[in-house]
């Protein structure tokens, strides 16, 4: 593994080191919370964004994507295939408790419905 970059978590401002496999075609990756030296190994091909204990990534499956997330700091992962629209991979912004703002391009629907939209995502909201 080789250090790829260091950045701050969007919610708690803790420094996180991102590691990727040293082989050219390696999909191995992991992150390390520098304040505790806690290393978390990630599933193959997961290049995540963090928001405290909430991790998420987009997996490019061409032409659609899958959205993968973990609300327990990578211990368990859930995925959802997105087939109604294409998500632009780079996050547009973040808000409290894991909300993610992104751009999406709609594929299905009438001609008037097609085009880019700003979407707000949070897959772990629980309604009582």
GIRA-V416627 format. One record per residue. N is the residue number from 1. RES is the residue in three letters. PHI is phi in whole degrees, -180 to 180 (* if undefined). NEAR is the number of other C-alpha atoms within 8 Angstrom. Layout:
BEGIN
n;res;phi;near
N;RES;PHI;NEAR
N;RES;PHI;NEAR
END
This chain:
BEGIN
n;res;phi;near
1;UNK;*;8
2;UNK;-126;7
3;UNK;-65;8
4;UNK;-96;8
5;UNK;-168;7
6;UNK;-124;8
7;UNK;-151;7
8;UNK;-92;9
9;UNK;-65;12
10;UNK;-64;9
11;UNK;-94;8
12;UNK;-107;8
13;UNK;61;7
14;UNK;-75;9
15;UNK;-79;11
16;UNK;-126;12
17;UNK;-96;13
18;UNK;-104;12
19;UNK;-118;13
20;UNK;-131;13
21;UNK;-58;11
22;UNK;-83;7
23;UNK;-74;5
24;UNK;-59;5
25;UNK;-101;4
26;UNK;-71;8
27;UNK;-109;9
28;UNK;-69;11
29;UNK;-154;16
30;UNK;-167;11
31;UNK;-131;12
32;UNK;-133;12
33;UNK;-78;12
34;UNK;-69;10
35;UNK;-69;7
36;UNK;-116;5
37;UNK;68;7
38;UNK;-85;8
39;UNK;-101;8
40;UNK;-123;8
41;UNK;-78;7
42;UNK;-108;10
43;UNK;-59;7
44;UNK;-53;7
45;UNK;80;8
46;UNK;-92;11
47;UNK;-114;6
48;UNK;-91;7
49;UNK;-112;7
50;UNK;-120;10
51;UNK;-144;12
52;UNK;62;10
53;UNK;-83;9
54;UNK;-94;12
55;UNK;-113;14
56;UNK;-151;11
57;UNK;-155;11
58;UNK;-109;10
59;UNK;-108;10
60;UNK;-77;8
61;UNK;-110;7
62;UNK;35;5
63;UNK;-83;6
64;UNK;-99;12
65;UNK;-133;14
66;UNK;-115;12
67;UNK;-103;12
68;UNK;-118;12
69;UNK;-148;12
70;UNK;-139;14
71;UNK;-105;10
72;UNK;-129;8
73;UNK;58;10
74;UNK;86;10
75;UNK;-71;6
76;UNK;-130;8
77;UNK;-124;8
78;UNK;-122;7
79;UNK;-132;8
80;UNK;-139;7
81;UNK;-76;8
82;UNK;-102;10
83;UNK;-117;7
84;UNK;-90;7
85;UNK;-157;11
86;UNK;-102;13
87;UNK;-94;10
88;UNK;-69;9
89;UNK;-61;5
90;UNK;-80;5
91;UNK;-61;10
92;UNK;-83;8
93;UNK;-176;7
94;UNK;-131;10
95;UNK;-140;8
96;UNK;-61;6
97;UNK;58;6
98;UNK;88;9
99;UNK;-66;10
100;UNK;-125;12
101;UNK;-102;13
102;UNK;-140;14
103;UNK;-94;12
104;UNK;-133;12
105;UNK;-110;12
106;UNK;-79;13
107;UNK;-101;9
108;UNK;-99;8
109;UNK;104;8
110;UNK;-73;6
111;UNK;-59;5
112;UNK;-68;5
113;UNK;-82;8
114;UNK;-73;11
115;UNK;128;7
116;UNK;-85;8
117;UNK;-137;8
118;UNK;-92;8
119;UNK;-116;8
120;UNK;-119;8
121;UNK;-123;8
122;UNK;-165;8
123;UNK;-81;5
124;UNK;-111;5
125;UNK;-68;5
126;UNK;-110;4
127;UNK;-99;3
128;UNK;-101;2
END
